[in-house]
Amino acid sequence: VSHRQQPHSFDAALLKETSSCTFTAWCNSHLRKAGTQIENIEEDFRNGLKLMLLLEVISGERLPKPDKGKMRFHKIANVNKALDFICSKGVKLVSIGAEEIVDGNGKMTLGMIWTIILRFAIQDISVEETSAKEGLLLWCQRKTAPYRNVNVQNFHISWKDGLALCALIHRHRPDLIDYSKLRKDDPIGNLNTAFEVAEKFLDIPKMLDAEDIVNTPKPDEKAIMTYVSCFYHAFAGAEQAETAANRICKVLAVNQENEKLMEEYEKLASELLEWIRRTIPWLENRVAEQTMRAMQQKLEDFRDYRRIHKPPRVQEKCQLEINFNTLQTKLRLSNRPAFMPSEGKMVSDIANAWKGLEGVEKGYEEWLLTEIRRLERLDHLAEKFKQKCSMHESWTGGKEELLSQKDYESASLMEIRALMRKHEAFESDLAAHQDRVEQIAAIAQELNELDYHDAATVNARCQGICDQWDNLGTLTQKRRDSLERVEKLWETIDQLYLEFAKRAAPFNNWMDGAMEDLQDMFIVHSIEEIQSLITAHDQFKATLPEADKERMATMGIHNEILKIAQTYGIKLSGINPYTNLSPQDISTKWDTVKHLVPLRDQMLQEEVARQQANERLRRQFAAQANIIGPWIQTKMEEIGHVSVDIAGSLEEQMNSLKQYEHNIINYKSNMDKLEGDHQLSQESLIFDNKHTNYTMEHVRVGWEQLLTTIARTINEVENQILTRDAKGISQEQLNEFRASFNHFDRKRNGMMDPDDFRACLISMGYDLVSGEVEFARIMTLVDPNNTGVVTFQAFIDFMTRETAETDTAEQVMASFKILASDKNYITMDELRRELPPEQAEYCISRMTRYIGADGPSGALDYISFSSALYGESDL
């Protein structure tokens, strides 16, 4: 039988060696299931037996029984049976006949196998309305899309690097390949990895050669399609399981959603019905509250119910119906039986319950408003009653206590009269409040007639107000009677108070004067003064009996007041409105006067004794002061004569002054004794002494001047001796200077003023007629402190400086220059070599560094140091 139809075109020449190996491996992957295989695809299918067996394995169907003979026509018959089966599956074979297969035509054999592969391995592949090659390509693209470096666009060059095959395996079995370790630059390694894993774990035999694929510019498309189709079929079972699981999950999700809607319906229905069940009894309760506030709260609760609580329930009821209808629709669409809620929870049941709720709700608000208006009227009367009662009770508060108090018993006459006027004003106020009491009683009666819920409290309060009103009237009359009686008694007491005040005031003034005189702190300085005070005190004591009679008469008036108060039970305040003096003040002051009289006697006698002792101390001090004062004056004059005396040498003057100093020191005991007497006088507060003109201060100042003068004079002589010896001045020159100084010391105080000093210099040959600048310079030398006087020592120093030869800064500089070998600086070593250690270190510590360029490091400036020694610069 020949099968040479036209529709399909197959160029057998395009089949290559790669296809032969691939097809052989593909055939063996199926024949292995029947326990056989082929070695040479062109030879092993020639008798048609294994070809028929291959078709039975890949189709799962039984072919006609093959011929057993080995003749050519037997083989052709078997091949034709196979070709007929292929044609029965809708495949049109073109240019492929049984004779070519039996004759071992390789191209025709490979073309036939490729046709089988297309029909049984590729044609049934379907992905999103694409099938066969396009379906297989789309499946590969979908599976490898997430992988880097993989872009499947065809079945040749897209597979050369091996990453696409590895990605297919990793997508379905990530446990077999670690895709992150693959490299695009290792295509052979990638391909072999895919081939080995597929053969070992996926039962896909190795159909391709890695090197052939890599080294061929465009790998064989059919070989790769054949090999890739094996992966599709290998993983198709897993995808079918996934699809089945998705279908089950979808069905279960629908079922779960439906069950959730059922549960939500049951829950919402139960909650809504329970809320209706709880709310209806509340709305049916029409028992009115007793207070306006409670009824207003009921109205507010009802409004909250309408605004807050009911709207969500209305929404729940609507949502419940929507959920019920939606659920029934979903059940119908998913072929599920209709939902039947629990008993009593049907939509109709909820509608009936809701209808009952609205029926009860109707008229509840109108009933509330009616009750509120009724209670509002009652509350108005009750509030009016409370307001009037509160005002009345506020007015009467404390009134009974005020009317019952006996403040008039301790009040003065003015206070009694004030209390009387205050009471009359209260009586007028009491009468004015009668109308309010009558209004309170009328309102209480009306509340009782209207059956007010708290009528018992109203009646009790009204009765209390009426009883209190009657009591206030009784107490008011009693207080008026008591005030009128006490006012008359106080008028009598007031007259006695006035009489007491008139007599007590002058007597009190007399006692104040007496106490002042008796306690007067007198200061006397003589016996005569104290005797005059004793005479005045004796005259005062003679007036005391008459004063005691006046005291007794004044106290009698007070006793009369006490008697009246005790008899009529009046509490005296103890204060006389006409005077601040009390009987106790009079008695206390009288006792004080009697006590002060003997104390005054004692003080006067003590003062007499003290003045006698003071007189003795005055005479004792005066006797010594009249001797010491003239002695000091005499010694001062004698020392002054010695200091200006030009007779004798300076050593003789010094000996004479030392003798004076010795005598003065020995006289110190007399001064100490005088100091002791002076201290006794001060302790006795004696500040004057008519027996002497000398005070201790005058004597002390004179003594200190004497000590200072002798010391200063001795020092001046010592300085004159030093000057004489240092300057080489003769005694005759000193005497001449002394004679000139004494001549111009016009005040004879050992000092010259500037004019006398100028005259002295002119007399000694100085030309100062027009030399004010020169004289000013000289004055800065002799009076550096600008005291305005020139002492003898300053005069001597100046004259010796003018007449004697002295060292100068220039001379000292010249001496240092010799030590420095004629240099302008000097070194530390030179100073230590030429001077004693102490003087050398002194110079080193005070000399400044030499700043000239010609000096070595550490050189010292002796020029500035020499100038500083004589005050010409800072040292």
Stockholm file with secondary structure:
# STOCKHOLM 1.0

chainA/1-875         VSHRQQPHSFDAALLKETSSCTFTAWCNSHLRKAGTQIENIEEDFRNGLKLMLLLEVISGERLPKPDKGKMRFHKIANVNKALDFICSKGVKLVSIGAEEIVDGNGKMTLGMIWTIILRFAIQDISVEETSAKEGLLLWCQRKTAPYRNVNVQNFHISWKDGLALCALIHRHRPDLIDYSKLRKDDPIGNLNTAFEVAEKFLDIPKMLDAEDIVNTPKPDEKAIMTYVSCFYHAFAGAEQAETAANRICKVLAVNQENEKLMEEYEKLASELLEWIRRTIPWLENRVAEQTMRAMQQKLEDFRDYRRIHKPPRVQEKCQLEINFNTLQTKLRLSNRPAFMPSEGKMVSDIANAWKGLEGVEKGYEEWLLTEIRRLERLDHLAEKFKQKCSMHESWTGGKEELLSQKDYESASLMEIRALMRKHEAFESDLAAHQDRVEQIAAIAQELNELDYHDAATVNARCQGICDQWDNLGTLTQKRRDSLERVEKLWETIDQLYLEFAKRAAPFNNWMDGAMEDLQDMFIVHSIEEIQSLITAHDQFKATLPEADKERMATMGIHNEILKIAQTYGIKLSGINPYTNLSPQDISTKWDTVKHLVPLRDQMLQEEVARQQANERLRRQFAAQANIIGPWIQTKMEEIGHVSVDIAGSLEEQMNSLKQYEHNIINYKSNMDKLEGDHQLSQESLIFDNKHTNYTMEHVRVGWEQLLTTIARTINEVENQILTRDAKGISQEQLNEFRASFNHFDRKRNGMMDPDDFRACLISMGYDLVSGEVEFARIMTLVDPNNTGVVTFQAFIDFMTRETAETDTAEQVMASFKILASDKNYITMDELRRELPPEQAEYCISRMTRYIGADGPSGALDYISFSSALYGESDL
#=GR chainA/1-875 SS CCCCBSSSCCCGGGCCHHHHHHHHHHHHHHHGGGTCCCSCTTTTTTTSHHHHHHHHHHHCCCCCCCCCCCSHHHHHHHHHHHHHHHHHTTCCCBSCCHHHHHTTCHHHHHHHHHHHHIIIIITTCEETTEEHHHHHHHHHHHHHTTSTTCCCCSSSGGGTTSHHHHHHHHHHCTTTCCGGGCCTTCHHHHHHHHHHHHHHHSCCCCCSCHHHHHHSSSCCHHHHHHHHHHHHHHHHHHHHHHHHHHHHHHHHHHHHHHHHHHHHHHHHHHHHHHHHHHHHHHHHCCCCCSSHHHHHHHHHHHHHIIIIIHHHHHHHHHHHHHHHHHHHHHHHHTTCCCCCCCTTCSHHHHHHHHHHHHHHHTTHHHHHHHHHHHHHHHHHHHHHHHHHHHHHHHHHTTHHHHHHCCGGGGCCHHHHHHHHHHHHHHHHHHHHTHHHHHHHHHHHHHHHHTTCTTHHHHHHHHHHHHHHHHHHHHHHHHHHHHHHHHHHHHHHHHHHHHHHHHHHHHHHHHHHHHHHHHTCCCCCCSHHHHHHHHHHHHHHHTTHHHHHHHHHHHHHHHHHHHHHHHHHTCCCCSCCTTCSCCHHHHHHHHHHHHHHHHHHHHHHHHHHHHHHHHHHHHHHHHHHHHHHHHHHHHHHHHHHHHHHCCSSCHHHHHHHHHHHHHHHHHTHHHHHHHHHHHHHHHHTTCCCCTTCSCCHHHHHHHHHHHHHHHHHHHHHHHHHHHHHHHHTCCHHHHHHHHHHHHHHCTTSSSEECHHHHHHHHHHTTCCCSSCHHHHHHHHHHHCTTCCSCEEHHHHHHHHHHHHSCCCCHHHHHHHHHHHTTTCSSBCHHHHHHHSCHHHHHHHHHHCEECCCTTSCTTCEEHHHHHHHHTTSSCC
#=GC SS_cons         CCCCBSSSCCCGGGCCHHHHHHHHHHHHHHHGGGTCCCSCTTTTTTTSHHHHHHHHHHHCCCCCCCCCCCSHHHHHHHHHHHHHHHHHTTCCCBSCCHHHHHTTCHHHHHHHHHHHHIIIIITTCEETTEEHHHHHHHHHHHHHTTSTTCCCCSSSGGGTTSHHHHHHHHHHCTTTCCGGGCCTTCHHHHHHHHHHHHHHHSCCCCCSCHHHHHHSSSCCHHHHHHHHHHHHHHHHHHHHHHHHHHHHHHHHHHHHHHHHHHHHHHHHHHHHHHHHHHHHHHHHCCCCCSSHHHHHHHHHHHHHIIIIIHHHHHHHHHHHHHHHHHHHHHHHHTTCCCCCCCTTCSHHHHHHHHHHHHHHHTTHHHHHHHHHHHHHHHHHHHHHHHHHHHHHHHHHTTHHHHHHCCGGGGCCHHHHHHHHHHHHHHHHHHHHTHHHHHHHHHHHHHHHHTTCTTHHHHHHHHHHHHHHHHHHHHHHHHHHHHHHHHHHHHHHHHHHHHHHHHHHHHHHHHHHHHHHHHTCCCCCCSHHHHHHHHHHHHHHHTTHHHHHHHHHHHHHHHHHHHHHHHHHTCCCCSCCTTCSCCHHHHHHHHHHHHHHHHHHHHHHHHHHHHHHHHHHHHHHHHHHHHHHHHHHHHHHHHHHHHHHCCSSCHHHHHHHHHHHHHHHHHTHHHHHHHHHHHHHHHHTTCCCCTTCSCCHHHHHHHHHHHHHHHHHHHHHHHHHHHHHHHHTCCHHHHHHHHHHHHHHCTTSSSEECHHHHHHHHHHTTCCCSSCHHHHHHHHHHHCTTCCSCEEHHHHHHHHHHHHSCCCCHHHHHHHHHHHTTTCSSBCHHHHHHHSCHHHHHHHHHHCEECCCTTSCTTCEEHHHHHHHHTTSSCC
//
